[in-house]
Amino acid sequence: SPIKAKNGSTFAGNTITVEHFVPRDQREMPHPNNIYVRGFTSELSNDALKRRFSEFGRISSSIILPNKGPGGEDRCFGFVCFETSESANIAIQALHNREEGGIQWYVAPNLNKRD
């Protein structure tokens, strides 16, 4: 098969890894307790983000990172790390695609760019 033929070969001094594609929702999460959050503006503080998500479990850390959209508008995103993956999953189920207080939450497991 082409996968077997190319897997482990080298190109420009780098070893190539070729695997079957696995959709994101079927992949094992390397850090299942860390979630990615977006849909809010810079008006939301890190403390407010932490308070909003604390109802789902104990949070070990959280951070908001500012970002600008193509039109210059605030498009912040952040990460919330729970102490357990169960808490993270509950938060994802409860808030993903939910609108509240002018926020359209996008809440998903955090995936590294390589994942």
C-alpha positions in Angstrom: 0.0 0.0 0.0 1.2 3.6 -0.5 1.1 4.2 3.3 3.5 1.3 3.9 5.7 2.3 1.0 6.2 5.9 2.2 6.0 5.4 6.0 9.5 5.6 7.5 11.1 6.9 4.3 13.2 10.0 4.3 12.9 13.3 2.5 15.4 16.2 2.8 16.9 14.5 5.8 13.6 14.1 7.6 11.9 10.8 8.4 8.3 10.7 7.0 5.5 9.3 9.0 2.4 8.3 7.0 -0.8 7.1 8.8 -4.5 6.7 8.1 -6.4 9.9 8.7 -8.5 10.0 11.9 -11.1 12.7 12.3 -10.6 15.0 15.3 -13.6 13.7 17.2 -12.2 10.2 17.1 -8.6 11.0 18.1 -7.2 10.3 21.6 -6.7 13.6 23.3 -3.2 14.0 24.7 -4.4 16.5 27.4 -8.1 15.7 27.8 -8.4 18.1 30.8 -7.3 21.2 28.8 -10.0 23.0 26.7 -9.9 25.7 24.1 -12.5 28.5 24.4 -13.4 31.4 22.1 -16.4 33.6 21.2 -15.9 36.4 23.7 -14.4 39.9 23.6 -11.6 41.5 25.7 -14.2 42.7 28.1 -14.2 39.3 29.7 -11.5 39.0 32.4 -9.5 35.9 33.2 -11.2 35.9 36.6 -14.7 36.0 35.0 -13.7 33.2 32.6 -12.5 31.1 35.6 -15.7 31.8 37.5 -17.9 30.8 34.5 -16.1 27.5 34.1 -15.6 26.7 37.8 -19.1 25.3 38.1 -17.9 22.3 36.1 -15.0 21.4 38.4 -11.8 22.5 39.9 -9.6 24.6 37.6 -5.8 24.3 37.7 -5.2 27.2 35.3 -6.8 29.5 32.8 -5.6 32.2 30.4 -7.1 34.6 27.9 -5.1 35.6 24.9 -6.1 38.7 22.9 -6.5 38.5 19.2 -7.7 40.9 16.4 -10.1 39.8 13.7 -9.7 40.8 10.0 -11.6 44.0 10.6 -9.7 44.9 13.8 -12.4 43.6 16.2 -11.6 41.8 19.4 -11.6 38.1 18.9 -10.2 36.7 22.1 -9.6 33.1 22.9 -8.3 31.2 25.9 -7.6 27.9 27.6 -9.1 26.4 30.7 -7.3 23.5 32.3 -9.4 21.4 34.7 -8.0 19.0 37.3 -9.9 16.2 35.7 -10.9 15.2 32.1 -14.4 14.6 33.4 -14.8 18.2 34.4 -13.5 19.3 31.0 -15.9 17.1 29.1 -18.9 18.3 31.2 -17.9 22.0 30.4 -17.6 21.1 26.7 -21.1 19.5 26.6 -22.7 22.3 28.6 -21.3 25.3 26.8 -20.2 24.5 23.3 -22.3 26.5 20.8 -24.4 28.0 23.6 -25.2 31.7 23.6 -25.4 33.6 26.9 -25.0 37.2 27.7 -23.9 38.1 24.2 -21.3 35.4 24.1 -21.5 32.6 21.5 -19.3 30.0 23.2 -17.0 27.8 21.3 -15.6 25.2 23.7 -13.6 22.2 22.5 -10.7 20.0 23.6 -7.4 21.7 23.1 -5.5 20.2 20.2 -1.9 20.9 19.5 -1.4 22.1 15.9 0.2 18.7 15.1 -2.8 16.8 16.5 
